[in-house]
Amino acid sequence: MQTEMPDIQSTFQAVTTKRELAERLGSSLKILAYYLYKLPPKQQYKKYDIPKQTGGTREIYAPISGIKQIQKRLSHILQNYQPAKFCVHGYVKERSIKTNAYIHRRKRIVINLDLKDFFPSINFGRVRGLFKSAPFGFNDEVATTLAQICCHDGKLPQGAPTSPVISNYICRKLDNELIAFARKHKINYSRYADDITFSTNLQFLPTAVGHIKEHKIVLSNTLQKIFQDNGFTINEEKTRYALRTNRQEVTGLIVNAGINVPRKYIMRIRAMLHAWEKYGLEAAAKEHFEKFNYKHKHPDYPEIAFKNELTGMLNYVGQMKGIGNRVYIALYYRIKRLDSNIKLSIPEYIPAPEGTTVVFCEGKTDPLHLEAALSWFHQQGEFSDLDLHFFKWRSDLDINNEALLQMCQTRPQAKRDNRIEIYLFDRDVPRYIQKAAEKDKSYKYWEENVYSALLPVPEHRDFNEICIEHFYPDEDLLKEDKNGRRLYTTREFDPESGCHLKLKEVYYAGSRAQLRCKYPKILDSNVRKNGSDENIALSKNNFAKNIFHKTGSFKEVSFTYFKVIFELFEEIIAQAK
């Protein structure tokens, strides 16, 4: 990209006539003149309205094919001509609403502004002036022609390929002034088209920004003047002020903790999937388009349109939350169960050696424990014929019981081999016990050699809510690492005070409801010493790694109670064969 810019600059800035401009844009003077001067303005663009999420409609002006091609070529030149400011995230390659929102995550104060009539406020004179000034410096003839190419009815039309990049050029002075303003007052600034966002972790909002009156923000005269001097008007109806105790939203994404999709958006996807599952595709599509009765949403093929819209919404969730997010994965498998041909991004299974049985676990650490245990049994001469591959999820994935269940339901349709796959569920979430196993067994068959299984209860435990760590005897479960950290259980703490029953200086800082669990739940976070905010517990991840790599005191641990797990695997494999 950078190597191309000097050539673009030199050849574009060398243009001095309409003819040269037409040639530079891949056209001819005759064709360009026809579109600009002979074709009536009403025939140059097609106007249609689209609904706004906030209500009302937005006017879109789509140029006819010939004008559109010329605008696309011009847009390409302008996009590569001068890089956008770092604060600009709209209509810039490799930037998005996600990168825009990322700047403002976990902030005490977030302020959202909206520029009123953004594109229409950029008139012909401003566009012509842009091309006459630096960095372009075109003569009157070329600057006027460029403005005629980009404008319709004397203003920048929303819907033309050139409008986004032109708007970013027009806003460069505004961006520079707001960057300087933000730095001076220790706040963050970003812009996505007409969406302006400020944020800060300061205790109080700087008076230079504005003040709060009746739970609304009143912008300072200084800040308002910056927008006015740059030819823009703030839409006061869309001005929002939010503390971290309330929902903070930036370009449609929630930024209180990280980057998240609004709950309503997810609920709408779930509602569409539910309607499809319960009533069928035809009925679901009909209901959907009747409910959302937009002019542009009366498709000739409603079933296809419904699937396309749902797929687009799911792709958006995957892009924003990440394809490893458990919500996205669960939704993915729901729609794949309805239509296996739908194309969505999902991490593929890592191939295992032919003939092996692949075991998929809920947690990232479970494969480490199982692999270490099986290796130990092999050394003892047990389970020598048991050939297992313990699938290790990518580090960015967050797999829970719901995601595993969706995989069990969907995987048989996608399998292309006869290899046995076992999806292993913990017993610490009761509602999945009946779903993952038959009444008289600890496993369930789903077809195509796909099985789900529950962790069996080891003989040394007097409770059924089992996770993988419970298979170790307590003397191993509570071993300390070289830094004196260890796992804790809920039974070690007083459920009312949160204080450790034996270690007076240690307490649990998490929810007391956790401590009231009927079984000894494993705690690897929120364990602290008096006067410190540092967690002193060993993480489950490090516990597993210490065992797997035989580190320090974890060099010798007992895997005896893991035997029932591998006996279960043998039973399933025998059943499959």
Summary of the structure (lengths in Angstrom):
residues: 577
radius of gyration: 30.8
end to end distance: 57.5
largest distance: 90.9
contacts: 1696
relative contact order: 0.07
helix: 43%
strand: 16%
